[in-house]
């Protein structure tokens, strides 16, 4: 007896050939995971057998095959014509009475007396497989009610097997058209148009980093997220701290959520409305809901045994959360992160626009400004699409593009997903690319410069390097560490061979991640009315208390880096801005003194206990406490810069204790930069109040030789290998070892000069920290130095 209908309750992952990946996964979760608290809306699916019965009943297989034979498989010039004809054949066909009755009866059992709306979604038998994961090829119909309407929607799903994008997708992936069947899933509708919806990746979608969940959400139906019409709220949740730390959410980003898609007046009709300001300034999920979704995501990932791409929804009436779909993530999970291809820009033109970077590549080509996919004939292979936003209808066009640039959207928009699938760079959410870029002009799309992607005028020059990180041997004694400042690069950098982070520069996070002077947040009320105050108000949207904005943003930037390298040690240097640098931050001019020589003035430790900055340091300490005590990242340690005297060091340690950071508590170590001759001469005394040192060779060199390294008149005399500098470095290493505390060095010299590396290894350095672009050469120099020193010891 034929099986035309399978309820989700009797469906599992084994049924992919019968009901497709989407419906099989829904059944699998409903039957296997609902007992663990995961909610999946109930439903049923029509089978592949039902679809083939429908085709044979209407004598369509031969007609469809004949149409596919006529397809231009070179330039696909007649794709729209062939697809339209195929869909029309199915639209105009008759639904067999017995199949229609089976669908109607199943709907009646699911929704007695038509009391509930349903969603009717397509699930191809080749969809969501590991080698065929491209979602969005077929149609979905929402807010369907009544047996006749459901049967009609199922037939329209059948027809969507021949959308232009689905035909092209099967051609690209080597699926014979006749071998793929269409299953329609009928699922109870979640009242998302009054609530919220979004996606979860159980890895970080740009780097493939496995220890975080990336969650995105918007108000209303999820189509705005896919199409990039609304910038979503986004969260990063650190998996190892779920259920352990008070707050395992290491990153929160409030999205603009410009539009909300809701149900229209007609059946299956939706409309986009502008999101009210009050909702735009609110996250779409409460923290408790975010954590519940995170726990569900981990359960789903564990059940399937691989990284997953999950859709979620919140019912706006009941307030309940639901999982709408789960499929394997097939882009980053296949990539080997240890095969490192890096790009570095050598020269570039004027920056025309910027947005969120998707991928790490850089390409140049002609810009093709397009308003809709019907303009596909204007795009030549290798050109760069510049458009407002994209949807699944764009898929056949995007496959010809060398890069994608959009005005709207975020990291989970359709353009971002397709760019990752195709392995091309994209810059999304630029806001104005279509007006800043001219059609036909040569441009460069760069995604290799951090989390911000840029569109440059003309063809830039760049270098490309590929390295197999699996082949990098590590030193036996000296630990190579990284210097990191940009949280957006942290996950990618974590794959480099390293012993942790020897220097995290807080200044980079304040400048690029926070964008406000600390004291302007600590004493916002004192700022006069005007453009600066308005700019800070806009930056701190959603925060009545600007102090909390600074604490949260600094904590999130620091936590991202600490999580990326967890459980390895990550050493954060507290702020070391000079007064002239701080004055350049929004709100900074009114809080900074005017100094003739800021390099030797109000900087480092001296600021922390001064009335001019003490409240700013309080915010720094509060952020560090949040990372360590609330987020659970106790691998984070602290380093104090430019500490001139032992008494000053004691004052800073006391200030930290006053602000809740007690050295030794919960494993907190406090290090000191050794960058002033007094630090070397009194190293034994400093070692009594600090847990170790990191040699800042740049400042130590200029203060030893009396050279301003920024002065072109004397810059030629700057030399870290000067005998006096080497003597001081050796002395502080010996003093640290005698005191039983750790000592490292941060700087470029050990990678540039093998002799300098040999000197450090011979003197007994514990760690050497490098910028990412110098790390591999630095490791090579340390290895050679260890061999040389070992050979000398034998002799």
Secondary structure, 3 states (H helix, E strand, C coil): CCCCEEEHHHCCHHHHHHHHHHHHHHHHHHHHCHHHCCCCCCEEEECHHHHHHHHHHCCCHHHHHHHHHCCCCCCCCCHHHHHHHHHHHHHCCCCCHHHHHHHHHHHHHHCHHHCCCEEEEEEECCCCECCECCCCCCCEEEEECCHHHHHHHHHHHHHHHHCHHHHHHHHHHCCCHHHCCEEEEEEECCCHHHCEEEEEECCCCCCCCCCEEEEEEEEECCHHHHHCCCCCEEEEEEHHHCCCCCCCEEEEECCCCCEEEEECCCCCCEEEEECCHHHHCCCCCCHHHHHHHHHHHHHHHHHHCCCEEEEEEECCCCCCEEEEEEEECCCCCCCCCCEEEEEEEEECCCEEEEEEEECCCEEEEEEEECCCHHHHHHCCCCCEEEECCCCHHHHHHHCCCCEEEECCCCCCCHHHHHHHHHCCEEEECCCCHHHHCCCCCEEEEECCCCCEEEEEECCCEEEEEEEEHHHCCCCCCCEEEEEECCHHHHHHHCCCCCCCEEEEEHHHHHHHHHCCCHHHHHCHHHCCCCHHHHHHHHHCCCCCCHHHHHHHHHHHHHHHHHHHHCCCCEEEECCCCCHHHHHCCCCCCCCCCCCCCHHHCCCCHHHHCCCCCHHHHHHHHHHHHHHHHHCCCCCEEEEECCCCCHHHHHHHHHHHHHCCCCCCHHHCCEEEEECCHHHHHCHHHHCCCCCEEEEEHHHHHHHHHCCCCCCCCCHHHCCCCCHHHHHHHHHHHHHHHHHCCEEEEECCHHHHCHHHHHHHHHHCCCEEEECHHHHHHHHHHHHHHHHHHHHHHHC
